[in-house]
Amino acid sequence: MQKYMKNNFKFFGLRAPLVKEVFKNFISYYSIQQNELKDLITYLWVKEEREYQMIAILFLNHYKKWLREEDLTLIQYCITHKSWWDSVDSIATNILGHYMKTYPQHIHPTTEKWLESNDIWLQRSILLFQLKYKTNTNLSILFNSILFLKDSKEFFIQKAIGWALREYSKVDSEKVIQFVESTDLAPLSKRESLKWIKSKNNLK
């Protein structure tokens, strides 16, 4: 497990289904209060083994309706500390995505600030937070974020651009094709963005 994560983290060696089972067992016997959530997440996040962060994300996702407006700082903390695709992607698509729907007044300032941060994980989160929005996706934000980041040499940014476009292609394939054809995207981004369309139409 450590090898798979490029030796960035230590592990107890518990696979994700077992971690989820432990979490479900815990919340079936114990309850936490809303004002305890932030301290609990922070406590788990500083722990060495990766499973603690996995549990923290499960708590955040389960209790995401408890997130207050000021908890954007907590979300940002989790994205920028012990950062890797496994934690960032889950936070961006589930927790940040929910937060931005609940507090839409933070979308534009956060998008601008995070895109300009030079932190690839904050930038990746902006590309991915609308992943589950489907027809409610703000195309202006999505396309402008991609245009801002399209020249990045970072693998995780190029991949996220393709992933975000591929997901939206399931809503409006024509708009995605038009955007890809009119934009100088990295080969990886372009390939990933058209993958679903080509698969659906049996194209190579």
VOGU-341518 format. One record per residue (C-alpha): residue in one letter; x, y, z. Coordinates in steps of 0.001 Angstrom, whole numbers, plus 500000, padded with zeros to 6 digits. Layout:
% VOGU-341518
AXYZ/...
***
This chain:
% VOGU-341518
M500000500000500000/Q502886502339500790/K504485501487497464/Y501249502264495594/M501230505692497234/K504872506320496221/N505931505868499868/N504371509205500787/F502521507704503759/K502703504925506298/F499840502421506464/F498441499981508985/G497573497888505936/L493770498088506152/R492015498081502802/A489335500673502067/P486301498334502543/L487527497418506027/V488160501066506930/K484591501856505847/E483286498963507947/V485170500234511002/F483677503696510431/K480128502340510055/N480497500309513236/F481779503358515095/I478945505694514121/S476360503021514869/Y477515502940518517/Y478860506448519114/S477639509882518174/I479576513105517901/Q478340516666518236/Q478528519256515473/N480969521400517437/E483329518410517757/L483717517763514034/K486527520218513282/D488674519088516216/L488094515446515323/I489119515949511681/T492221517913512677/Y493163515253515249/L492885512467512676/W494695514459509987/V497941514825511925/K498145511095512607/E500891509273510719/E499089506292509186/R497005506990506081/E493966505135507368/Y493396507981509845/Q492939510422506974/M490640507921505260/I488484507835508397/A488551511643508618/I487217511919505064/L484447509448505897/F483494511631508873/L483537514773506723/N481400513148504053/H478930511656506517/Y478496514930508397/K478965517358505490/K475567518942506219/W477148520169509439/L479765522237507628/R479491525910508476/E480501528749506190/E483806529227508040/D484700525563507550/L486164526307504123/T489426526774506038/L489115523191507327/I488504521877503810/Q491497523817502517/Y493637522483505375/C492777518883504463/I493493519505500781/T496886521135501415/H498184518853504170/K499260515260503511/S498112515892499955/W497767513139497407/W495194512221494786/D493309509782497033/S492426512366499673/V492188515426497422/D489852513834494864/S487449512572497502/I487388515921499302/A487018517932496083/T484210515925494510/N482191515161497637/I482938517655500398/L484044520790498551/G481362520143495935/H478693520044498649/Y480126523103500410/M480064525202497232/K476431524271496603/T475567525287500164/Y477597528504500126/P477722529567496453/Q478944533040497398/H482366531456497946/I482661529901494483/H484111532849492578/P486544534188495222/T487757530679496099/T488166529717492447/E490236532824491751/K492363532463494877/W493050528744494516/L493816528884490810/E496434531561491467/S497872529759494501/N500413527640492554/D499324524732494762/I498488521894492361/W496098520266494839/L494020523422495310/Q494036523892491534/R493002520266490982/S490186520738493500/I488802523673491515/L488784521527488378/L486987518680490150/F484543520182492646/Q481739520297490029/L482342516715488901/K478947515536490199/Y476987518681489305/K475936517344485875/T473443519845484340/N474094522270487197/T477743522652486199/N478827526256485830/L480499526002482418/S482049529436482641/I483926528439485802/L484900525051484398/F486149526307481035/N487894529373482461/S489644527226485078/I490843524885482345/L492060527802480224/F493985529127483230/L495677525760483837/K495914524222480360/D499647524927479984/S500540523252483269/K503134520487482988/E501801518796486127/F500391515323485483/F497697515733488150/I496468518956486549/Q496457517617482989/K494639514487484150/A492052516493486116/I491313518688483090/G490573515580481054/W488528514012483839/A486367517121484320/L485696517441480580/R485009513723480211/E482437513849483007/Y480708516851481471/S480717515198478047/K478099512819479478/V475844515882479824/D476696517765476630/S479178516047474351/E478905518723471651/K480038521515473965/V483000519441475099/I484006518593471522/Q483785522278470536/F485865523323473526/V488522520657472971/E488801521453469264/S489189525181469913/T491623524888472829/D495291523947472812/L495138521253475480/A497944518937476548/P497732515555474752/L496874513791478040/S494026516232478783/K492645515941475271/R492826512153475253/E491112511830478634/S488407514379477792/L487246512532474673/K487520509010476072/W483828508586476964/I482627510116473680/K484852507828471638/S483832504789473663/K480149505608473254/N480513506017469504/N482944503097469073/L485664505421467797/K489389504854468154/
***
